[in-house]
Amino acid sequence: MLNPVTEKIEENLRAILPEAAFRDLEPRYLEEPRGRYSGSDGLLIAPGSTAEVSAVVKAACEARVSIVPYGGGTGLVGGQIAEEGQRPIILSLERMTAIRETYPLENIMVVEAGAILANVQEAASDVDRLFPLSLASEGSARIGGLLATNAGGVNVLRYGNARDLCLGIEAVLPNGKILNGLKRLRKDNTGYDLRHLLIGAEGTLGVITAASLRLYPQPQSEGVALMVVADPEAALRLLALAQSRLGQGISAFELIGRMGLEFLVETKQNVRQPFETKPEWMVLVDVGLGAGMQADAALEELFMAASQEGLVSDGLIARSEADRAAFWAVRESIPAANRAVGSVSSHDISVPLGAIPDFIKKGPKVIEKIGDFRINCFGHVGDGNLHYNVFPQTGRSRADHENERSAIKRAVHDLAHSFGGSVSAEHGIGRLKVDDLERYGDPAKLAAMRAVKGAIDPVGIMNPGAVVRV
Ligand SMILES: Cc1cc2nc3c(=O)[nH]c(=O)nc-3n(C[C@H](O)[C@H](O)[C@H](O)COP(=O)(O)OP(=O)(O)OC[C@H]3O[C@@H](n4cnc5c(N)ncnc54)[C@H](O)[C@@H]3O)c2cc1C
């Protein structure tokens, strides 16, 4: 049985930590972006060093008090919000933001877990390198949270997800011991790789305090195009054509449907509609090429080749930095438009690439059986990852459909599972998808996960209730 933080425990913690580590528990620490979860209480502690994190975790372990690690609070599955009724330690990494070391020749940067992603991207750019992790929450999400959720984003197609960008981890394990794993090695075949256990564990196996990150050369010529395709099948064939012509030069390949464009208008997002008539489907293609290559020209040639094959019917190629930003704004404003419309149920699914067209064809049929809804399907189609969100019809609200939410979620997840897909492509399990993991997860995997959790965190203090029930 875990204990709430009592005055006595707080007193003990105040004796071992500097005053600066104690911060006011502002409401934002108890809220999350989609408003599905809210915490009721907690003791907010923001340590200033790994040694201080270790002291907190050790004290919490001895007092049998739970800890919820907290990054930027942008997680979409409720992992950063403690369950009602607990009074946990909310352990924020917000004071540990240092870029500890940069090794441009090795393409490596060592940063603390509280560093905000946009600042890490900027620090990489200052040494003429690229840290390619990129997502709409990059102005708030912190490296520890991004690794703990194994975040994806728009550049996974080319550079992989957070896991692929991390070469080493420093973390505090649930007994308070510091795992010194900040290696800068690309080859290190020395048994179990605890880095990969901590990445994606959503704070259930320890607190990530720093990471060595993989950097890349900056592309020398970058370009973006929007291309109208007849359907998702054509989008996939366009992706294959683009990959055969440009290889690894494609950084992002995003699918956008008409409903997403209509939501931008309906919710008055400050973006320009790219085409006079809203297409049923279009893709955003982002390329970054090496020296001596012209991204605009490459995109133009791709468009010509795709037209000859009947894959695209219209297209726009960005001619300036402002165009590029405007094209990306269309894609990146869709989540805000979705929030303004208010989804009944949102899903972050993945299926094998080849199954995307069938999934998109069958989706509306399974939803129709439940009721009359609008579907906004968009996302990182190059990774087989769709954000498949179901909305009320105009004039109705999500509150009108409370009773249908679980049936919708079940139908979408069953469909993804039937294609050999995943019910969480990039957002994680958190508290939102614990039941889904139990329903769809491989039983041997679940048993191994519980065994790992029990072995590394026998008292169960690390983020109880998230990811896996023990
Ligand atoms: C507008 C918007 C767009 C987004 N787009 C994407 C997207 O494209 N792709 C994507 O993958 N995600 C996306 N997300 C989700 C979110 O940004 C990511 O999941 C991000 O990785 C969370 O980072 P954070 O620092 O905010 O973590 P938090 O929300 O604070 O925490 C997330 C989880 O990680 C744990 N955690 C936090 N810090 C640590 C630490 N130091 N050690 C151990 N555990 C820790 C928490 O306990 C929690 O379980 C989006 C979110 C928003 C709001």
The ligand as a Gaussian input file, in Angstrom:
#p B3LYP/6-31G(d) Opt

LIG

0 1
 C       -0.336000      19.946000     -29.701000
 C        0.330000      18.637000     -29.405000
 C        0.896000      17.911000     -30.444000
 C        1.529000      16.698000     -30.189000
 N        2.064000      16.024000     -31.247000
 C        2.667000      14.853000     -31.004000
 C        3.253000      14.125000     -32.086000
 O        3.185000      14.514000     -33.243000
 N        3.881000      12.976000     -31.788000
 C        3.964000      12.493000     -30.504000
 O        4.568000      11.446000     -30.293000
 N        3.414000      13.152000     -29.472000
 C        2.767000      14.307000     -29.690000
 N        2.202000      14.981000     -28.644000
 C        2.251000      14.406000     -27.291000
 C        3.388000      14.955000     -26.389000
 O        3.862000      16.182000     -26.798000
 C        4.502000      13.998000     -26.309000
 O        4.034000      12.788000     -25.810000
 C        5.687000      14.444000     -25.422000
 O        6.636000      13.465000     -25.607000
 C        5.433000      14.603000     -23.927000
 O        6.518000      15.335000     -23.351000
 P        6.347000      16.169000     -22.012000
 O        7.674000      16.687000     -21.617000
 O        5.268000      17.163000     -22.157000
 O        5.924000      15.011000     -20.995000
 P        4.770000      15.003000     -19.920000
 O        3.457000      15.219000     -20.554000
 O        5.114000      15.862000     -18.779000
 O        4.872000      13.476000     -19.446000
 C        4.544000      12.427000     -20.324000
 C        4.879000      11.093000     -19.639000
 O        6.286000      10.978000     -19.452000
 C        6.599000      10.859000     -18.068000
 N        7.805000      11.655000     -17.854000
 C        7.962000      12.980000     -18.055000
 N        9.232000      13.344000     -17.791000
 C        9.884000      12.224000     -17.416000
 C       11.219000      11.950000     -17.009000
 N       12.145000      12.904000     -16.961000
 N       11.535000      10.681000     -16.674000
 C       10.604000       9.698000     -16.719000
 N        9.346000       9.902000     -17.082000
 C        8.985000      11.145000     -17.444000
 C        5.371000      11.351000     -17.320000
 O        5.261000      10.767000     -16.039000
 C        4.261000      10.932000     -18.260000
 O        3.949000       9.589000     -18.059000
 C        1.567000      16.187000     -28.874000
 C        0.999000      16.923000     -27.830000
 C        0.375000      18.129000     -28.082000
 C       -0.219000      18.890000     -26.934000

